[in-house]
């Protein structure tokens, strides 16, 4: 990463007041000077005191780039600027620096505050592994309701409906069998009564509507037809 800041002014030497770069990256500073100093030597000096700062790198009055350690400097006589680049920034590189032009008497100098900030990761973050534990969030529970209805509730409802239908069919068949049995019983009673009443002068000793009439009627009819020992005709 490279940050390039430049300021053009009406003074003999100008530049940015502050620049910053990422840790491990680079930062560039562009200083503008008056055309009168085109062929003068330019330099990059470190230290708060301009009179005692340490010159880290300097041009040789030409446009050729000069490189020293992690710092480079290059002059541009056409645009009247020189550019200083600091690479592989470390936290210890934070300090006050000076853009300078060497001349007789007092040098022309301009202070620049250089700061270094933590580097921003460029690679995308790794995707975290999916949590296999049961989610307790209400939104997760609500999201699982459609699956619950599809795979559990609907089959359960269908099973209950089939069970109800089966019970209804069985009950209907049982009712039909019961009704048929009652009809058969009533027909048998009517048949027995009609057989007994064919003999005139005999009265039923019980009600034909009695539920126990069938058995008692058979016994009574047998007793009526048994031969008596007192009857002369029986001999």
Backbone as a ProteinNet text record, in pm:
[ID]
protein_1_A
[PRIMARY]
XXXXXXXXXXXXXXXXXXXXXXXXXXXXXXXXXXXXXXXXXXXXXXXXXXXXXXXXXXXXXXXXXXXXXXXXXXXXXXXXXXXXXXXXXXXXXXXXXXXXXXXXXXXXXXXXXXXXXXXXXXXXXXXXXXXXXXXXXXXXXXXXXXXXXXXXXXXXXXXXXXXXXXXXXXXXXXXXXXXXXXXXXXXXXXXXXXXXXXXXXXXXXXXXXXXXXXXXXXXXXXXXXXXXXXXXXXX
[TERTIARY]
86	0	88.7	54.4	136.9	46.4	80.5	3.7	90.5	36.6	110.5	31.9	91.2	28.3	121	66.1	148.1	74	146.6	89.4	176.2	110.7	182.8	155.6	255.1	236.9	322.5	309.6	385.2	517.2	539.6	666.6	777.8	900.1	1015.8	1011.4	953.9	944.7	818.6	736	612.2	592	499.2	466.5	353.1	321	214.3	261.1	169	201.9	208.2	120.7	115.3	89.7	154.3	127.8	127.7	60.9	57.4	55.1	106.3	108.2	84.9	48.4	19.7	147.9	136.5	248.2	288.8	416.5	466.1	447.3	375	351.6	451.2	405.8	494.5	417.7	492	433.9	526.2	461.9	538.9	504.5	605.4	590.3	644.8	561.4	602.5	615.3	731.8	760	777	713.5	715.5	813.8	894.6	991	983.8	1042.7	1048.6	1149.8	1120.8	1206.4	1349.4	1369.4	1503.4	1599.1	1539.5	1621.6	1621.7	1604.1	1592.1	1714.4	1832	1954	2022.9	1953.2	2009.5	1988.3	2067.3	2049.6	1930	1849.2	1734.3	1760	1702.4	1727.9	1605.4	1613.9	1508.1	1575.9	1533.6	1601.6	1506	1556.6	1471.2	1514.6	1414.9	1441.4	1357.7	1319.9	1234.6	1307.9	1433.4	1512.1	1572.3	1536.8	1583	1733	1786.5	1929.9	2016	1954.8	2034.1	1972.3	1880.9	1815.6	1915.3	1883.2	1970.3	1925	2016	1983.7	1983.3	1863.9	1850.5	1890.1	1858.7	1889.5	1894.8	1973.1	1992.9	2016.1	1967	1989	2128.5	2167.3	2298.2	2282.3	2175.8	2145.1	2090.1	2064.8	2007.5	1869.4	1807.9	1678	1688.5	1807.2	1826.8	1775.7	1709.9	1656.8	1770.9	1767	1866.5	1794.4	1849.1	1788.3	1889.3	1840.8	1926.6	1841.3	1877.9	1801.1	1654	1564.8	1420.2	1366.7	1455.6	1414.2	1470.3	1385.8	1430.4	1388.5	1461.6	1432	1461	1372.8	1390	1339.7	1421	1387.5	1327.9	1233	1171.7	1190.4	1283.8	1315.6	1208.3	1120.6	1015.5	899.9	859.5	746.6	791.3	922.5	978.4	930.4	940.2	902.4	1007.4	1023.1	1099.5	1016.5	1027.8	943	1028	988.6	1055.2	959.6	1011.6	930.4	997.4	917.5	965.6	889.6	963.8	900.1	918.8	841.5	847.8	837.6	732	716.6	709.7	773.3	768.3	717.9	673.6	622.7	731.4	855.9	965.5	991.9	927.4	947.8	865.8	777.3	697.5	788.1	781.9	869.1	841.4	915.2	913.3	1026	987.9	1086	1083.8	1188.1	1199.6	1232.2	1154.5	1197	1297.8	1415.8	1518.7	1585.8	1630.1	1708.7	1839.3	1947.9	2079.1	2122.3	2156.9	2203.7	2295.1	2356.1	2444.6	2362.3	2417.5	2341.5	2251.5	2125.8	2027.5	1956.1	1949	1876.6	1726.9	1664	1517.6	1464.3	1372.8	1323.1	1173.2	1108	963.1	935	868	845.5	725.3	742.5	636.4	626.7	506.3	483.7	441.6	522.5	494.9	444.9	328.6	272.2	245.7	244.8	223.6	103.6	9.5	-108.4	-109.9	-180.8	-184.7	-238.9	-180.6	-220.1	-357.9	-436.8	-569.3	-552.5	-607.5	-591.4	-656.7	-582.1	-633.8	-701.1	-662.8	-723.5	-860.2	-956.3	-1090.2	-1086.5	-1170	-1172.3	-1218.5	-1159	-1198	-1340	-1411.1	-1548.7	-1548.4	-1615.4	-1617.5	-1695	-1652.5	-1722.2	-1863.4	-1953.2	-2091.7	-2106.9	-2185.2	-2211.8	-2315.6	-2277.1	-2367.6	-2459.9	-2446.6	-2534.7	-2673.7	-2770.7	-2908.9	-2924.1	-2977.7	-2996.7	-3109.9	-3086.1	-3188.7	-3249.9	-3205.9	-3261.1	-3406.1	-3493.9	-3634.3	-3649.5	-3561.9	-3572.9	-3539.9	-3443	-3410.4	-3525.4	-3590.7	-3705.3	-3817.7	-3843.8	-3950.5	-3916.5	-3788.6	-3749.8	-3768	-3763.7	-3779.6	-3923	-4019.2	-4159.6	-4210.8	-4182.3	-4231.2	-4189.7	-4065.2	-4021.8	-4095.4	-4121.2	-4195.2	-4335	-4400.6	-4536.4	-4534.5	-4432.9	-4429.1	-4402.3	-4311.2	-4265.5	-4331.7	-4396.9	-4452.9	-4602.7	-4643.6	-4783.2	-4875.2	-4840.3	-4928.3	-4946.9	-4837.7	-4860.7	-4941.8	-4921.9	-4998.8	-5146.5	-5178.4	-5318.9	-5381.4	-5308.6	-5361.7	-5384.8	-5293.6	-5309.7	-5432.4	-5454.7	-5572.6	-5700.7	-5701.6	-5821.4	-5849.7	-5743.4	-5763.5	-5816	-5766.4	-5814.5	-5960.7	-5998.8	-6139.2	-6227.1	-6180.9	-6258	-6272.7	-6165.8	-6172.7	-6271	-6266.8	-6361.1	-6503.7	-6526.8	-6662.4	-6714.8	-6628.2	-6671.5	-6703.9	-6616.2	-6643.1	-6771.4	-6796.4	-6918.4	-7041.6	-7031.3	-7145.3	-7176.7	-7071.9	-7094.5	-7153.3	-7103.9	-7159.2	-7305.2	-7337.7	-7477.2	-7564.6	-7512.1	-7591.2	-7613.6	-7509	-7525.9	-7624.5	-7621.4	-7713.3	-7857.6	-7875.3	-8009.7	-8062.4	-7975.5	-8018.7	-8053.4	-7973	-8001.7	-8135.2	-8164.2	-8292.3	-8406.3	-8389.5	-8495.8	-8521	-8411.5	-8427.4	-8498.2	-8462.1	-8524.6	-8671.9	-8707.5	-8848.2	-8926.5	-8866.9	-8935.9	-8961	-8861	-8878.5	-8989.6	-8997.6	-9104.7	-9239.8	-9253.4	-9382	-9419.9	-9320.1	-9348.5	-9398.4	-9333.9	-9375.2	-9515.5	-9544.3	-9676.8	-9782.5	-9750.8	-9850.8	-9877.1	-9773.3	-9792.3	-9878.5	-9861.4	-9936.9	-10081.4	-10102.2	-10238.1	-10321	-10265.8	-10348	-10443.5	-10413.2	-10505.4	-10600.1	-10728.3	-10822.8	-10844.1	-10880.4	-10909.1	-10789	-10670.9	-10548.8	-10505	-10471.8	-10421.6	-10275.1	-10204.8	-10064.1	-10048.8	-9975	-9957.4	-9858.2	-9806.4	-9709.7	-9720.6	-9657.1	-9660.2	-9559.7	-9602.3	-9512.4	-9397.9	-9416.5	-9308.5	-9202.9	-9227.8	-9128.7	-8999.3	-8882.1	-8756.9	-8732.3	-8786	-8765	-8874.7	-8958.9	-9076.9	-9042.5	-8932.4	-8900.3	-8883.3	-8803.3	-8781.4	-8903.9	-8972.6	-9091	-9202.7	-9216.4	-9321.8	-9299.7	-9174.7	-9146.8	-9180.8	-9146	-9176.2	-9325.6	-9398.1	-9542.7	-9610.7	-9569.2	-9630.8	-9604.1	-9484.9	-9456.3	-9542	-9564.7	-9648.7	-9792.5	-9843.5	-9980.1	-9999.2	-9899.1	-9914.3	-9871	-9820.1	-9781.7	-9906.6	-9915.7	-10034.6	-10041.8	-10160	-10183.8	-10220	-10178.6	-10208.1	-10352.2	-10422.8	-10564.1	-10654.1	-10593.6	-10676.7	-10702.4	-10831.6	-10861.1	-10805.2	-10795.7	-10747	-10600.4	-10534.1	-10390.4	-10358.1	-10451.7	-10424.6	-10436.1
-119	0	122.7	220.7	340.4	462.6	553	676.9	789.5	863.3	974.2	1100.9	1194.6	1323.6	1433.3	1528.7	1639.1	1769.9	1871.3	2004.4	2101.6	2180.8	2285.1	2419.2	2500.7	2630.3	2736.5	2850.9	2963	2982.2	2896.8	2911.8	2839.9	2855.4	2793.8	2642.6	2588.9	2445.1	2414	2328	2289.7	2138.4	2087.9	1946.4	1915.6	1791.6	1755.3	1769	1808.8	1821	1683.5	1593.6	1460.7	1356.1	1241.8	1125.5	1002.1	896	771.5	653.5	541.2	419.3	298.1	184.6	65.5	-4.3	-73.4	-151.6	-256.4	-255.9	-346.8	-295.9	-186.3	-129.2	-18.7	78.8	188.7	319.9	429.2	562.2	651	737.5	829.3	973.2	1056.5	1199.2	1276.7	1368.2	1448.5	1594.1	1649.6	1786.7	1875.2	1991.6	2085.2	2199.2	2238.8	2344.9	2447.6	2560.5	2667.8	2630.1	2668.4	2631.9	2682	2781.1	2834.4	2727.9	2627.4	2523.5	2392.7	2405.5	2286.3	2196.1	2251.2	2171	2159.4	2192.7	2179.9	2036.1	1996.7	1866	1870.4	1762.1	1748	1628.5	1632.2	1523.8	1499.9	1388.4	1347.1	1327	1410.5	1417.7	1379.2	1304.5	1257.3	1321.2	1368.9	1427.4	1551.8	1575.6	1690.2	1822.5	1824.2	1947.1	1955.1	2059.7	2071.1	2095	2149.1	2178.3	2056.5	1952.6	1834.4	1704	1712.2	1590.9	1507.3	1378.7	1283.5	1270.5	1296	1285.6	1137.9	1083.6	941.6	914.3	1009	987.5	1122.8	1131.3	1258.4	1234.8	1331.6	1321.1	1371.8	1350.3	1396.9	1508.1	1588.2	1702.5	1660.7	1532.9	1486.6	1425.9	1374	1310.1	1160.4	1109.7	967	931.2	813.6	767.4	714	750.3	703.7	618	497.8	403.3	370.8	372	338.2	265.4	140.2	56.5	51.4	100.2	94.9	228.5	322.8	457.1	488.4	557.1	601.3	746.2	816.9	956.3	979.8	1059.1	1089.3	1230.2	1308.2	1447.1	1454.9	1545.4	1568.5	1716.6	1745	1884.6	1950.7	1872	1930.9	1980.2	1897.9	1934.7	2005	2017.2	2083	2015.7	1883	1804.5	1696.3	1653.5	1532.4	1445	1314	1218	1124.5	1109.1	1018.7	904.1	781.9	663.2	581.3	547.5	463.5	330.6	220	88.8	4.6	-106.3	-199.9	-125.2	-46.7	39	-41.3	11.3	-44.7	63.7	18.5	117.1	215.9	173.2	263.1	369.5	360.9	463	588.9	583.5	703.2	811.9	928.9	1036.8	1162.9	1270.2	1394.2	1387.5	1409.9	1410	1547.5	1573.3	1701.5	1679.7	1749.6	1766	1881.9	1860.2	1963.9	1989.3	2114.7	2153.8	2214	2151.7	2197.1	2320.9	2427.6	2551.3	2623.5	2724.2	2801.7	2878.1	2897.9	2963.1	2861	2895.5	2805.1	2724.9	2594.8	2508.2	2537.7	2513.4	2518.3	2385.3	2386.9	2265.3	2276.5	2160.9	2155.6	2028.6	2042.8	1931.2	1846.4	1713.4	1617	1515.7	1497.8	1399.3	1265.8	1162.5	1030.4	939	875.5	780.7	646.8	540.3	403.7	344.5	286.2	224.9	74.7	-4.4	-150.1	-182.1	-282.9	-321.6	-384.6	-357	-417.4	-548.1	-660	-788	-782.8	-829.6	-828.3	-959.6	-1069.7	-1198.9	-1209.2	-1271	-1283.5	-1370.9	-1342	-1423.9	-1564.9	-1657.8	-1797.6	-1819.9	-1908.5	-1938	-2024.6	-1980.3	-2061.5	-2189.1	-2293.6	-2420.5	-2408.9	-2482.4	-2478.4	-2544.2	-2477.9	-2531.6	-2640.9	-2761.9	-2875.5	-2887.3	-2797.8	-2803.2	-2754.3	-2792.5	-2753.8	-2604.9	-2535.5	-2390.6	-2360.6	-2258.2	-2218.5	-2083.5	-2024.9	-1896	-1910.7	-1815.9	-1825	-1819.6	-1744.7	-1735.6	-1870	-1943.7	-2075.5	-2171.5	-2162.8	-2250.7	-2221.8	-2093.1	-2057.5	-2101.9	-2094.3	-2135.9	-2285.3	-2364.5	-2508	-2554.8	-2462.8	-2502	-2560	-2504.4	-2566	-2711.5	-2744.8	-2883.9	-2970.1	-2914.3	-2988.6	-3020.6	-2923.8	-2946.1	-3046.9	-3037.7	-3122.7	-3268.3	-3293	-3429.9	-3496.6	-3421.9	-3481.9	-3458.5	-3331.9	-3300.8	-3354.7	-3335.4	-3379.7	-3531.9	-3612.5	-3757.6	-3798.1	-3727.7	-3761.4	-3735.2	-3620.7	-3588.4	-3691.1	-3729.8	-3829.5	-3963.5	-4002	-4127.4	-4125	-4011.6	-3998.9	-4006.1	-3940.1	-3944	-4086.4	-4159.4	-4298	-4383.8	-4360.1	-4435.3	-4406.6	-4279	-4242.3	-4307.4	-4306.2	-4368.8	-4518.6	-4584.7	-4728.4	-4758.2	-4679.2	-4700.6	-4678.2	-4576.7	-4549	-4664.7	-4721.7	-4835.1	-4955.8	-4983.9	-5095.9	-5076.7	-4955.4	-4928.3	-4942.9	-4896.7	-4908.4	-5055.5	-5135.4	-5276.9	-5346.9	-5312.6	-5371.2	-5333.1	-5207	-5162.8	-5238.7	-5260.4	-5334.4	-5478.1	-5542	-5679.4	-5685.8	-5587.1	-5584.3	-5566.8	-5476.1	-5455.2	-5581	-5651.2	-5774.1	-5881.3	-5890.6	-5989.7	-5961.5	-5835.4	-5798.8	-5830.6	-5806.6	-5837.7	-5988.4	-6068.4	-6214	-6263	-6204.5	-6243.7	-6209.8	-6092.2	-6050.2	-6139.7	-6181.4	-6269.3	-6406.6	-6455.6	-6586.8	-6584.2	-6474.6	-6461.1	-6461.1	-6386.5	-6379.9	-6516.4	-6593.2	-6725.7	-6820.4	-6815.6	-6902.4	-6868.4	-6740.1	-6696.3	-6740.7	-6728.7	-6767.7	-6917.5	-6998.3	-7143.2	-7181.5	-7112	-7147.1	-7103	-6990.2	-6936.3	-7004.9	-7099.6	-7174.8	-7270.2	-7308.8	-7391.4	-7300.5	-7303.5	-7213	-7258.3	-7168.4	-7195.2	-7190.7	-7169.4	-7159.2	-7013.9	-6975.1	-6838.3	-6844.5	-6746.2	-6740	-6709.5	-6792.1	-6766.1	-6653.3	-6590.2	-6482.2	-6387.2	-6275.8	-6174.3	-6208.6	-6190.2	-6220.7	-6122.6	-6008.7	-5909.2	-5929.8	-6038.4	-6063.5	-6113.4	-6060.1	-6106.1	-6252.6	-6312.3	-6455.5	-6542.3	-6483.9	-6553.4	-6671.1	-6662.3	-6768.1	-6902.3	-6909.9	-7035.2	-7086.6	-6991.8	-7033.3	-7079.9	-7019.3	-7057.9	-7200.1	-7236.8	-7372.5	-7475	-7444.8	-7538.9	-7555.2	-7438.4	-7443	-7521.2	-7505	-7575.4	-7723.5	-7764.4	-7906.1	-7967.5	-7892.4	-7943.4	-7960.1	-7878.1	-7887.3	-8009.4	-8055.8	-8167.2	-8300.1	-8301.1	-8427.4	-8507.7	-8642.2	-8723.9	-8740.4	-8728.9	-8741.5	-8883.7	-8935.5	-9073.8	-9093.5	-8977.7	-8985.4	-8983.6	-8957.8	-8947.6	-9085.2	-9128.1	-9259.7	-9281.1	-9176.5	-9196.6	-9225.1	-9201.4	-9222.8	-9370.5	-9457.4	-9598.6	-9651.5
0	0	0	-79.7	-91.3	-87.7	1.4	11.4	-41.4	-136.8	-199.1	-176.6	-106.1	-80.1	-129.6	-198.2	-250.1	-234.1	-206.9	-194.2	-273.6	-355.8	-430.4	-364.6	-345.5	-281	-345.3	-291.2	-345.2	-273.6	-163.3	-92.2	-165.2	-117.6	-181.5	-168.5	-58.4	-37.4	43.8	-9.6	59.4	46.5	125.1	121.8	218.5	240	332.6	477.3	562.2	704.5	772.1	731.1	790.7	683.4	697.9	612.7	701.7	655.4	732.8	637.7	686.1	607.1	695.2	635.7	714.6	759	868.5	918.9	815.5	778.5	676.7	534.9	516.5	384.5	353.5	274.2	234.8	234.2	233.1	227.9	143.6	63.7	-22.4	12.9	7.2	36.6	-83.6	-133.5	-249.9	-205.7	-226.1	-185.4	-310.1	-306.4	-418.6	-386.6	-484.5	-460	-572	-548	-648	-756.8	-882.8	-995.1	-981.9	-899.3	-879	-824.6	-749.3	-684.8	-765.1	-895.8	-980.8	-969.9	-975	-978.4	-842.8	-737.2	-603.2	-552.3	-455.8	-393.3	-297.2	-303.7	-213.6	-120.4	0.4	96.5	185.5	260.6	355.6	490.7	587	715.3	827.9	928.3	1038.8	1170.3	1246.9	1379	1401.3	1527.9	1558.4	1539.5	1565.6	1554.7	1414.4	1341.3	1203.5	1192.5	1293.5	1287.2	1317.2	1380	1416.1	1364.8	1266.9	1215.8	1136.7	1124.8	1055.3	909.8	814	671.6	632.4	603.1	569.8	426.1	332.2	190.8	121.2	7.7	-61	-209.3	-294.9	-439.5	-473.4	-599.5	-646.8	-750	-735.1	-822.7	-958.1	-978.4	-1104.7	-1077.7	-1184.8	-1171.2	-1144.5	-1130.1	-1105.4	-965.7	-959.5	-829.5	-743.7	-617.5	-520.9	-418.2	-393.1	-298.6	-190.4	-65.7	47.7	151.2	175	268.8	224.4	310.1	280.6	229.4	194.8	155.5	17	-62.7	-195.9	-215.1	-302.4	-333.5	-481.2	-544.7	-687.5	-714	-788.8	-820.1	-960.6	-979.9	-1110.2	-1143.2	-1235.6	-1267.3	-1351.6	-1411.9	-1494.7	-1410	-1312.6	-1225.6	-1098	-1079.6	-960.5	-832.4	-831	-713.9	-693	-569.6	-541.3	-447.2	-470.2	-400.2	-315	-190.2	-96.4	-65.8	-74.9	-46.5	62.5	165.3	274.8	268.9	261	250.6	375.4	380.7	494.9	626.6	638.6	755.5	884.7	987.4	1122.1	1215.8	1333	1429.7	1470	1464.3	1499.8	1395.9	1279	1175.7	1201.8	1297.9	1328.6	1387.3	1323.5	1371.3	1289.4	1323	1245.1	1142.2	1015.1	905.3	838	757.5	688.8	541.2	454.3	315.2	314	253.4	259.5	126	105.9	-11.4	40.9	-3.2	44.2	-33.8	40.6	-23.5	73.7	24.4	111.2	213.5	328.5	433.9	502.8	517.6	577.6	469.4	492.6	397.9	402.5	288.9	285.8	339.6	440.1	503.1	532.7	525.7	552.5	634.7	750.3	843.4	798.5	812	779.6	894.1	946.7	1053.8	990.7	1011.7	955.3	1067.6	1044.1	1141.7	1073.2	1154.7	1105.8	1179.2	1104.1	1165.5	1135.3	1215.8	1193.1	1055.5	993.7	858.4	859.4	755.4	738.9	663.3	714.1	642.7	506.1	405.9	269.2	231.2	297.2	265.1	331.2	262.8	321.1	444.8	542.6	664.8	634.3	705.1	686.7	735.8	666.9	704.3	829.6	935.2	1057.7	1035.6	1109	1098.1	1153.4	1090.7	1133.3	1269.3	1352.2	1484.8	1473.8	1522.7	1512.7	1632.2	1731	1846.2	1809.4	1891.4	1864.5	1888.1	1791.1	1801.6	1896.5	1983.2	2078.4	2044.3	1933.4	1895.7	1852.7	1893.6	1850.7	1700.5	1634.6	1488	1425	1483.7	1431.2	1449.8	1566.6	1592	1494.2	1470.3	1376.5	1235.1	1200.1	1064.7	1044.9	1153.8	1141	1144.3	1166.4	1173.9	1043.3	925.3	800.3	786.2	818.9	811.3	912	1031.9	1132.6	1084	1021.7	970.7	856.9	771.5	652.6	687.1	780.4	804.6	925.1	1012.3	1133.5	1144.6	1140.4	1167.6	1058.4	931.8	822.4	823.1	833.6	842.2	963.7	1076.9	1197.3	1176.5	1114.4	1089.2	995	889.9	796.9	865.6	955.4	1028.1	1117.7	1184.1	1270	1187.7	1071.7	985.9	938.2	899.8	858.3	972.1	1093.3	1208.9	1235.9	1226.7	1247.6	1141.5	1016.4	909.1	932.1	978.4	1005.2	1116.5	1223.6	1335.6	1290	1205.8	1158.5	1074.7	989.6	906.3	993.4	1092	1181.2	1259.6	1307.6	1384.1	1296	1171.8	1080.6	1052.4	1029.8	1004.2	1126.4	1246.1	1368.8	1385.6	1354.8	1365.4	1267.3	1146.2	1047.8	1093.1	1148.9	1196.9	1313.2	1402	1514.8	1467.4	1371.4	1318.7	1251.6	1176.9	1110.1	1210.8	1320.6	1423.9	1491.1	1517.8	1579.5	1485.5	1358.3	1262.6	1256.6	1259.4	1258	1383	1498.7	1624.9	1624.3	1577.1	1571.8	1476.6	1363.6	1268.1	1327.6	1404	1466.8	1569.9	1644.4	1743.7	1676.5	1569.6	1499.8	1443.3	1398.7	1343	1450.9	1568.7	1679.1	1726.1	1733.2	1778.3	1679.4	1550.4	1450.8	1454	1482.8	1492.5	1611.5	1719.6	1840.5	1828.7	1768.8	1761.7	1655.6	1582.4	1485.3	1554.8	1681.6	1760.1	1835.6	1802	1869.3	2012.6	2097.8	2236.9	2325.4	2272.2	2353.2	2358.9	2476.5	2496.9	2537.2	2495.7	2532.3	2679.4	2750.1	2893	2918.4	2814.6	2836.6	2719.6	2731.7	2626.9	2519.3	2395.7	2282.9	2270.7	2336.8	2330.5	2435.5	2520.5	2625.9	2562	2603.7	2543.8	2564.3	2674.7	2700.2	2644.4	2555	2505.8	2419.1	2348.8	2252.9	2320.9	2427.9	2497	2569.3	2637	2713.5	2622.2	2505.6	2412.3	2365.2	2337.3	2290.6	2395.7	2522.8	2633.1	2649	2642.6	2663.5	2553.4	2431.8	2320.7	2330.8	2379.8	2396.2	2503	2612.5	2719.8	2673.6	2591.3	2542.9	2457.3	2391.5	2299.4	2357.7	2482.3	2543.4	2577.9	2559.4	2595.2	2743.6	2798.7	2942.6	2974	3090.9	3134.4	3170.5	3204.9	3239.2	3120.4	3008.2	2887.1	2832.6	2817.5	2765.2	2629.5	2554.4	2417.2	2412.7	2524.1	2521	2518.8	2576	2570.9	2429.5
[MASK]
+++++++++++++++++++++++++++++++++++++++++++++++++++++++++++++++++++++++++++++++++++++++++++++++++++++++++++++++++++++++++++++++++++++++++++++++++++++++++++++++++++++++++++++++++++++++++++++++++++++++++++++++++++++++++++++++++++++++++++

